[in-house]
Amino acid sequence: MTAYRPMARPPTLVPGPLAAREVGVAPATIRKWVQLGRLQAAGRAGRAQLFRLEDVFAAERAARGAGRRTR
């Protein structure tokens, strides 16, 4: 008997402004994380960069943790 395995779903990609809203930061913060190499776009839609939400949340956690270490 074959075990049930749910189908893998492709990651949901969202534009920068929506990603920023999801993690509670300004869109400029998303752009800064990209510039600093803390976040990488997973695709493009025209000129807009698209991000995986899990990557954005990871970058936000890393940024929050970096702020605690410098105090």
C-alpha positions as CSV (number, residue, x, y, z in Angstrom):
1,M,0.0,0.0,0.0
2,T,1.3,3.4,-0.9
3,A,1.4,6.1,1.8
4,Y,-0.4,9.3,1.1
5,R,1.8,12.2,0.3
6,P,0.3,15.6,-0.4
7,M,1.4,17.2,-3.6
8,A,4.2,19.8,-3.2
9,R,2.9,23.3,-3.9
10,P,5.1,25.8,-5.5
11,P,5.9,28.7,-3.2
12,T,3.7,31.7,-3.3
13,L,5.5,34.8,-4.7
14,V,4.5,38.3,-3.7
15,P,5.7,41.7,-4.8
16,G,7.8,43.8,-2.4
17,P,5.1,46.1,-1.1
18,L,2.9,43.2,-0.1
19,A,5.8,41.3,1.4
20,A,6.7,44.5,3.5
21,R,3.1,44.7,4.7
22,E,3.1,41.0,5.7
23,V,6.1,41.5,8.0
24,G,5.2,45.0,9.2
25,V,8.1,47.0,7.6
26,A,8.3,49.7,5.0
27,P,8.8,48.7,1.3
28,A,12.1,50.6,1.5
29,T,13.2,48.1,4.2
30,I,12.6,45.2,1.7
31,R,14.7,47.0,-0.9
32,K,17.4,47.6,1.7
33,W,17.5,43.9,2.6
34,V,17.9,43.1,-1.0
35,Q,20.7,45.7,-1.4
36,L,22.5,44.3,1.7
37,G,22.2,40.7,0.4
38,R,19.8,39.6,3.3
39,L,17.0,38.9,0.9
40,Q,16.9,37.7,-2.6
41,A,14.1,38.0,-5.1
42,A,12.7,34.7,-6.3
43,G,11.3,36.0,-9.5
44,R,10.0,39.0,-11.5
45,A,6.7,40.2,-12.9
46,G,7.6,43.0,-15.3
47,R,9.7,45.3,-13.3
48,A,8.5,44.2,-9.9
49,Q,10.6,41.8,-7.8
50,L,8.7,38.9,-6.3
51,F,9.6,37.3,-3.0
52,R,8.8,34.0,-1.2
53,L,7.1,34.9,2.0
54,E,9.1,32.4,4.0
55,D,12.3,34.2,2.8
56,V,10.9,37.6,3.8
57,F,9.9,36.3,7.3
58,A,13.4,34.7,7.7
59,A,15.1,38.1,6.7
60,E,12.8,39.9,9.2
61,R,13.7,37.4,12.0
62,A,17.4,37.8,11.2
63,A,17.1,41.6,11.2
64,R,15.3,41.5,14.5
65,G,17.9,39.2,16.0
66,A,20.8,41.4,14.7
67,G,19.2,44.4,16.5
68,R,19.2,42.6,19.8
69,R,22.9,41.6,19.6
70,T,24.1,45.1,19.0
71,R,22.5,46.6,22.1
